[in-house]
C-alpha cells in the first residue's frame, strides 16, 4: 500500500485507528469453546465488526506463535480476512543479519502479504535494508517504545543525543517517508515534539493508548503532520471490550469510541 | 538444561560447536526434490550426521517462517529430532513489552521446548524478564553482533561506555550465568577481552566463523573461561558443505573439522 492510499483511507474513515489483534484462547468470550478454531473465528468477528472504524490491523506474532504451527495458520488466515484497502502490520519485532532479514521480509511480505512489519534497529543498517527493497511495503522501526524498559537503553546518550534520536536520525536516511514508519509509545508524548523535529514526514505507529495509559489527545496534538502521520493502536481495549455473547458489539463500540475522538483531528487535516 | 549439563556435554564431545540449521528449499542438494518435506528430511539427515560433534543446534526462525505455517511445522519437527542431551537454540531475536514477551517465552520454551532463545535488548528489562522466569531455560541477548550494521548503534558511546558494554553490564544483573548468555560476533574478537571483563562467567554464543570471516582460534583464545563459556556457531559452512548425494558425509566432515580444531581448547579446560 502507498502512503497516499493510506492517507485516503484515513480521510474516508475519519480515523487513524489501528486495531491490534492479540488474542489468547483463555481470554475468549465465555460462551466460546477454548480452541484454536474458535480463536480464528473470534479474530474474524472482531475484524468484521471493527473494520468500519479501523484503517489498519496489527497482528502481534507472539500471540500466534504461542500455539505453534496451528497458531501460525490462524495468523495467516486472520490476516487474509482483512479487506485489501486496510493496512496490515505484522508486529513481529524482527531484525537479523542481512541474509536472514531477507528471509523475514519474504515471510511477511510475500508468503503472508502483510503491508508492514515492525523491526528492532539494534543490528543496524544491513538488518533493515532487505525489508526496504520491497515496493509499496513498509518497515516500522522501534524508536521509543511504550514500556517501562524503554528507559534502559533508548535514553542512552552521546553528546546530548539519545539512542532513540540517533535511531530516528540514522534510519530515516536509509529509507524515506514512503517505506519507513517508527514506533513511538503513547506513554512518551513528552518526546513527540523532538521526534517530529527529526522525522517530520514519517508515519508514527503509536501503541500504549488504553491499557498502558497513554492519552489519544496528547498523541494527536503533538504527533499529527500534514498527511496525518499517525496510526494509533488499541488492542486489549477493543478485542476484550466485552466477554459475553455481545462481544462483537462491545468491540465495535470501543472502536467507534476511539474513531469518534479521532474524527475532529482527521477533519482538520483532510479538509485542506 | 543446566550450565553443568552443558559443560559436561562439551567435555564429553570435546567440542563447543553449535550447528546452525538455516535451510532453504532452493539450496537443497541437487538430487533432492525441492519441497518442504524434503527440507525436513534434509534437516534430520544433517542433525543425524553432525550430532556426534555438536553440543548445540541453533535454528534460525526466519528460514522456517519464509515457508509460512508449513515451515513452522518443519521447525517444530526438526527441533524435536535433536537428542535431549544436546542444547537447542531458537535464533528468533524476539523481544517485546512484558505481556508479549511472556507469549514468546511460552511459544519457544513450552510449546516447542527449546533450551534457549535469542532476544534483542532494545526494549529493556521488562522485555527480557518473562524469559528469565523459566527454570533451566536460557536467554541469549544480542550484545555485539557479527554483521556490518553492528557499528551503527552498538558502538554508540556515553562517557566512554559503548552501548554493547552497557547492554552486557545491565542485562547481566537481571539474570545470572545460569540463565543468560550473550551473542558476540566472531568478527569482533578485538573486543572479547573487554567483553570478558564485564561478563567473565556467562556463556557467549559466537556466530560469524566461516562464511562471515571470523577466526575460531581468535575466538577461543580470547573468549574461553573456566567452564569453557563458548558456543561457536557454524551454519552454511556445515549444512551446505556438499551439494551432491554425499552431502551428509560432507556435513559430517565439516563438523568434525571444526570439532578437531576445538579439541585442544576443550582439553585444556576439562582436564582441570
Interface residues (C-beta under 8 A of the other chain):
Chain A: X22 X24 X60 X62 X63 X65 X66 X67 X68 X69 X70 X71 X72 X73 X75 X76 X91 X93 X94 X95 X96 X97 X98 X100 X101 X103 X104 X106 X107 X108 X110 X111 X112 X120 X121 X122 X123 X124 X125 X126 X127 X128 X142 X145 X146 X147 X148 X149 X150 X151 X152 X153 X154 X156 X157 X158 X163 X166 X167 X170 X212
Chain B: X22 X24 X60 X62 X63 X65 X66 X67 X68 X69 X70 X71 X72 X73 X75 X76 X91 X93 X94 X95 X96 X97 X98 X100 X101 X103 X104 X106 X107 X108 X111 X112 X120 X121 X122 X123 X124 X125 X126 X127 X128 X142 X145 X146 X147 X148 X149 X150 X151 X152 X153 X154 X156 X157 X158 X163 X166 X167 X170 X212
